[in-house]
Amino acid sequence: FDPETGDTHFFDETSIDILNAIDDPCDMETLLARLCEIYDATPDDIRADVEEFLTDCVAKKVIEIV
């Protein structure tokens, strides 16, 4: 819940894994490597989905890219 906007955001298990993986700030390659440790995938397999999720989160001001 974002008290400033009143928006509520719901995340599935995969989304939570991505958010947990960026709990410690990192670049995209490090993030993909962290997620590949969790899932049986290659960075190329998951890159587009992760980028889409992050873009959506930034647009909704759930996360901030620094």
PAPA-252754 format. One line per 3 residues: number of its first residue (from 1); their letters; for each residue x, y, z of C-alpha. Coordinates in pm, 1 decimal. Layout:
NUM = A = X/Y/Z | ...
//
This chain:
1 = FDP = 0.0/0.0/0.0 | 128.8/344.0/-93.6 | -13.4/593.7/155.1
4 = ETG = 80.4/889.6/-65.5 | -122.4/772.0/-365.7 | -363.9/528.4/-205.7
7 = DTH = -250.2/260.3/-451.3 | -228.4/-101.2/-341.5 | 18.1/-332.0/-515.7
10 = FFD = -2.6/-709.9/-512.9 | 296.7/-927.7/-600.4 | 321.3/-1295.6/-683.3
13 = ETS = 602.7/-1520.8/-561.0 | 826.2/-1444.0/-860.5 | 779.9/-1070.4/-811.8
16 = IDI = 874.8/-1105.5/-446.1 | 1188.2/-1295.2/-549.6 | 1286.5/-1009.4/-781.6
19 = LNA = 1223.2/-748.7/-513.3 | 1422.6/-950.4/-260.7 | 1706.6/-985.0/-512.2
22 = IDD = 1732.7/-605.9/-542.1 | 1715.1/-553.1/-167.9 | 2091.4/-516.3/-198.2
25 = PCD = 2133.4/-267.9/-489.1 | 2292.1/-412.9/-801.8 | 2316.0/-379.9/-1177.3
28 = MET = 2100.8/-579.3/-1418.7 | 2360.3/-850.2/-1480.7 | 2400.5/-913.2/-1107.6
31 = LLA = 2023.6/-919.5/-1062.1 | 1985.5/-1173.1/-1341.7 | 2261.8/-1387.3/-1192.8
34 = RLC = 2089.9/-1380.9/-854.2 | 1760.2/-1485.4/-1008.4 | 1924.5/-1760.7/-1213.1
37 = EIY = 2045.4/-1907.8/-883.8 | 1681.2/-1928.6/-773.9 | 1529.5/-2044.1/-1102.5
40 = DAT = 1656.0/-2299.0/-1350.8 | 1706.0/-2041.8/-1626.8 | 1967.8/-1843.9/-1810.6
43 = PDD = 1990.4/-1464.9/-1804.9 | 1866.9/-1458.3/-2165.1 | 1562.4/-1665.8/-2066.0
46 = IRA = 1446.0/-1420.1/-1800.2 | 1585.5/-1081.3/-1906.6 | 1277.4/-952.7/-2093.1
49 = DVE = 1037.3/-1049.0/-1812.9 | 1258.0/-897.4/-1542.9 | 1301.4/-575.5/-1741.3
52 = EFL = 925.2/-553.6/-1796.4 | 858.3/-607.1/-1425.0 | 1114.7/-344.0/-1323.2
55 = TDC = 981.6/-92.6/-1577.2 | 631.1/-142.6/-1439.8 | 751.9/-104.7/-1080.7
58 = VAK = 938.3/215.6/-1164.6 | 631.6/356.5/-1344.2 | 417.7/279.2/-1038.1
61 = KVI = 687.7/426.3/-811.5 | 722.9/97.2/-623.5 | 1100.0/105.7/-679.2
64 = EIV = 1347.2/370.1/-786.1 | 1643.6/306.9/-1014.5 | 1954.2/485.8/-891.3
//
